[in-house]
Amino acid sequence: MNDAFALTFAPTTWRHRCAAALLAAVIGASVWPVHASNSSTDGETAPAQALTAPDDAPIPAVPDLSALRTALTEFHCAELEVAVGKDQRIAISGLTAGDTDPDSLALLAQDFLTGQRAAVEIERVSPALCEPLTLIGPFRASNAGSASSLSIRFKEAAGTSFVDGQDLMFDIVAPDFPAHLQVDYFTSDGDVIHLLPNPLEISGRVESGAVRRLGERSAGGRFWSVGPPYGHELIVVVASPAPLFAAPRPEAEAVASYLPALKQALDSAAPATVATARFLKTRAP
């Protein structure tokens, strides 16, 4: 079998389809006042008021968003980001597979930011992706509070949006302990593909803080190309001190079969175990 992996399993053809985290920060434009000169009643022109140049204006303090970011991790079925614009307006954006309500997020921000109401822009994805996110919720929260966290990184130019025929390639940054990685790709139609371990890369072990790249064609391991159907999907990574499963899982299986096994493995996982997730999106050429 050659390096190209078509992810074909009879009777179903498995191809990677991805889902996007379209994180849009709403940044308002700052408006600087200009005061025109005023005419007096006796015809003389009053001195013009001094203009305040943007460079001379006091720079407002940037609000501390750490508490709000921590609170947002409680929304287990969502990938949310918070940002602050030049005018100090707070914006929450991201995707959700659950029933996250924009008004609730705006009110939450108001509680943490002394009455300031945030702008909220979120996109809904398949509810089928909520269950795996809920299972890893506590481990995801632990990861968010770590000084050196487990993370998924895509090339900046590509981001989390992939076009038909494009290779699915990304890096995983290990946490601050030697770990074994379990990398799962959840599709919106109820399937899961185990990207790591896989038959060509049977070990998911990484050293503390190491970077593990998946999907690189020249590396001799599995690689995948994007294909239809298009839409939002999900990558989940769990890092544990010992392998999450004693025996390899089938390379592809139904989510309904996998999630009970994943729950059992997470219930017995070591306390140091952490997890992270990213939404992706695929589109036609």
C-alpha positions in Angstrom: 0.0 0.0 0.0 1.5 3.4 -0.9 1.6 6.6 1.1 -1.6 8.0 -0.2 -4.5 7.0 2.0 -7.9 7.3 0.5 -9.7 6.3 3.7 -11.7 3.8 1.8 -13.5 1.1 3.8 -16.2 -1.1 2.3 -19.0 -0.4 2.1 -18.5 3.3 2.9 -15.9 5.6 1.3 -14.3 7.7 4.0 -12.8 11.0 2.9 -11.9 13.9 5.1 -14.3 16.7 5.2 -13.5 19.5 7.5 -15.1 22.3 9.6 -14.2 25.9 10.2 -13.6 28.0 13.1 -14.6 31.4 11.5 -13.6 33.6 14.3 -14.6 37.2 13.5 -13.5 40.0 15.9 -15.8 43.0 15.7 -13.6 46.1 15.9 -15.3 49.5 15.9 -13.7 52.5 14.3 -12.4 55.2 16.6 -13.8 58.7 15.8 -11.7 61.7 16.9 -13.7 65.0 17.5 -12.8 68.0 15.4 -13.9 71.4 16.8 -14.6 74.1 14.1 -14.0 77.8 14.9 -17.0 79.8 16.0 -18.1 83.3 14.8 -18.8 85.9 17.5 -21.8 88.3 17.4 -19.6 91.3 16.6 -18.2 89.8 13.5 -14.9 88.8 14.9 -13.7 85.3 14.6 -13.2 83.5 17.9 -10.0 81.6 18.3 -10.3 78.1 17.1 -10.3 75.3 19.7 -7.2 73.2 19.7 -7.6 69.9 17.9 -6.8 66.8 19.8 -4.7 64.5 17.6 -5.1 60.8 18.0 -1.4 60.5 19.1 -2.1 62.9 22.0 -5.2 61.2 23.2 -4.9 59.2 26.4 -4.7 55.5 25.8 -7.5 53.7 27.7 -6.5 50.7 29.8 -7.0 47.3 28.1 -9.5 45.3 30.2 -8.4 42.1 31.8 -10.1 39.3 29.8 -8.7 36.3 31.6 -11.7 35.7 33.8 -14.1 36.0 30.9 -12.0 33.6 28.8 -12.1 31.1 31.7 -15.8 31.5 31.9 -16.2 30.8 28.2 -14.6 27.4 28.6 -17.7 26.3 30.5 -19.5 26.3 27.1 -18.4 22.8 26.3 -20.0 22.6 22.9 -18.4 25.7 21.5 -15.1 27.2 20.4 -15.3 30.8 21.5 -12.8 33.6 21.3 -12.8 37.1 23.0 -11.0 40.1 21.7 -10.9 43.8 22.3 -11.0 46.5 19.6 -9.1 49.8 19.4 -12.2 51.5 20.8 -12.2 49.1 23.8 -15.3 47.3 22.6 -15.3 43.6 23.5 -16.2 41.0 20.9 -17.0 37.3 21.4 -17.0 35.2 18.3 -16.7 31.5 17.2 -18.8 28.4 16.6 -21.1 26.3 18.6 -22.5 22.8 18.3 -24.9 23.4 21.2 -27.6 25.8 22.2 -25.2 28.7 23.1 -27.3 31.9 23.0 -25.7 35.1 21.9 -27.7 37.2 24.4 -26.4 35.0 27.2 -22.8 35.5 26.1 -23.3 39.3 25.9 -24.8 39.3 29.5 -21.9 37.1 30.7 -19.4 39.6 29.3 -21.3 42.4 31.0 -20.9 40.6 34.4 -17.2 40.3 34.0 -16.5 43.7 32.4 -18.3 46.1 34.7 -21.4 46.6 32.7 -19.9 46.7 29.2 -22.1 44.7 26.8 -20.0 42.7 24.3 -20.7 42.3 20.6 -21.4 38.6 19.8 -21.1 36.8 16.5 -21.3 33.0 16.6 -22.1 30.4 13.9 -23.9 27.2 14.6 -22.6 23.8 13.4 -24.0 20.3 13.6 -25.4 19.3 17.0 -23.8 15.9 16.4 -20.4 17.4 17.3 -21.6 18.5 20.8 -21.3 15.0 22.4 -17.5 14.5 21.9 -16.9 18.1 23.1 -19.0 17.5 26.2 -17.0 14.3 27.0 -13.7 16.1 26.9 -15.1 19.2 28.6 -13.3 18.8 32.0 -10.0 17.9 30.3 -10.3 20.9 27.9 -10.9 23.2 30.9 -7.8 21.8 32.6 -5.8 22.4 29.4 -7.0 26.0 29.2 -5.6 26.7 32.7 -2.2 25.2 31.9 0.8 27.4 31.5 2.0 25.2 28.6 -1.1 23.9 27.0 -1.9 21.2 24.4 -2.8 22.9 21.1 -3.6 22.4 17.5 -2.0 24.7 15.0 -2.7 25.2 11.3 -0.6 27.2 8.8 -1.6 30.8 9.1 -2.4 31.2 5.4 -4.7 28.2 5.3 -6.3 28.7 8.7 -9.1 26.4 9.5 -10.8 26.6 6.1 -9.9 24.0 3.5 -10.8 23.7 -0.2 -11.6 20.5 -2.1 -8.4 18.6 -2.9 -6.3 20.4 -0.3 -4.3 18.3 2.1 -5.3 18.2 5.7 -2.1 19.0 7.6 -1.6 20.5 11.0 0.7 20.5 14.0 0.0 19.4 17.5 2.0 21.1 20.3 2.4 18.7 23.3 1.6 19.8 26.9 4.3 20.2 29.6 4.7 16.5 30.2 5.6 13.5 28.0 2.3 12.3 26.6 0.5 9.9 24.3 -1.8 11.6 21.8 -5.2 10.3 20.7 -6.2 12.4 17.6 -9.8 11.9 16.4 -11.6 13.5 13.4 -15.4 13.7 13.9 -17.5 14.2 10.8 -20.9 15.9 10.8 -22.6 12.8 9.6 -21.8 10.6 12.6 -18.4 9.0 11.9 -15.0 9.3 13.4 -11.6 8.7 11.9 -8.6 8.1 14.2 -5.8 10.1 12.7 -3.3 9.1 15.5 -2.5 6.3 16.3 -3.0 4.9 12.8 -1.6 1.8 11.0 1.4 3.7 9.7 2.0 5.6 12.9 1.3 3.2 15.7 2.7 5.4 18.5 1.3 8.7 19.5 4.0 9.4 22.1 5.5 12.9 22.2 8.0 14.6 24.5 7.1 17.5 26.7 6.4 20.6 24.5 7.3 18.8 21.3 5.6 19.5 18.0 4.0 16.5 16.1 2.9 17.2 12.5 0.2 15.1 11.0 -0.7 14.7 7.3 2.6 15.7 5.7 3.0 13.8 2.4 6.7 13.6 2.5 6.9 12.2 6.1 6.0 8.6 5.2 2.8 8.5 7.3 -0.8 8.9 6.6 -2.0 11.9 4.7 -5.5 13.0 3.7 -7.2 15.2 1.1 -10.4 17.2 1.5 -13.4 16.1 -0.4 -17.2 16.4 -0.3 -19.6 16.7 1.4 -18.4 20.1 2.6 -19.2 21.7 5.9 -18.2 22.0 9.6 -16.4 19.1 11.4 -14.1 18.7 14.4 -10.7 17.5 15.4 -10.2 16.4 19.0 -6.9 15.7 20.7 -6.4 14.0 24.0 -2.9 13.9 25.7 -2.5 11.4 28.5 0.5 10.1 30.4 -0.4 6.6 29.1 -2.1 5.5 25.9 -5.8 6.2 26.1 -6.6 2.7 24.7 -4.7 -0.5 25.4 -5.5 -1.9 21.9 -5.7 0.1 18.6 -9.2 1.2 17.6 -10.4 0.6 14.1 -9.1 3.3 11.9 -12.6 4.5 11.2 -15.8 3.7 13.0 -19.3 5.1 13.9 -19.3 7.8 16.6 -22.1 5.8 18.3 -19.7 2.9 18.8 -16.7 5.0 19.8 -18.1 7.5 22.3 -18.9 4.9 25.0 -15.3 3.6 24.7 -14.0 7.1 24.8 -16.0 7.9 27.9 -14.7 4.8 29.7 -11.1 5.6 28.8 -11.5 9.2 30.0 -13.1 8.1 33.2 -10.0 6.0 34.1 -7.5 8.4 32.6 -4.7 9.9 34.8 -5.4 13.2 36.4 -2.8 14.9 34.2 -4.8 14.2 31.1 -5.7 17.2 29.0 -7.6 17.8 25.8 -8.3 20.3 23.1 -10.4 20.7 20.0 -10.8 22.7 16.8 -13.6 23.1 14.4 -12.8 23.1 10.7 -14.6 23.9 7.5 -14.3 22.5 3.9 -15.7 24.1 0.8 -16.0 23.4 -2.9 -13.3 24.7 -5.3 
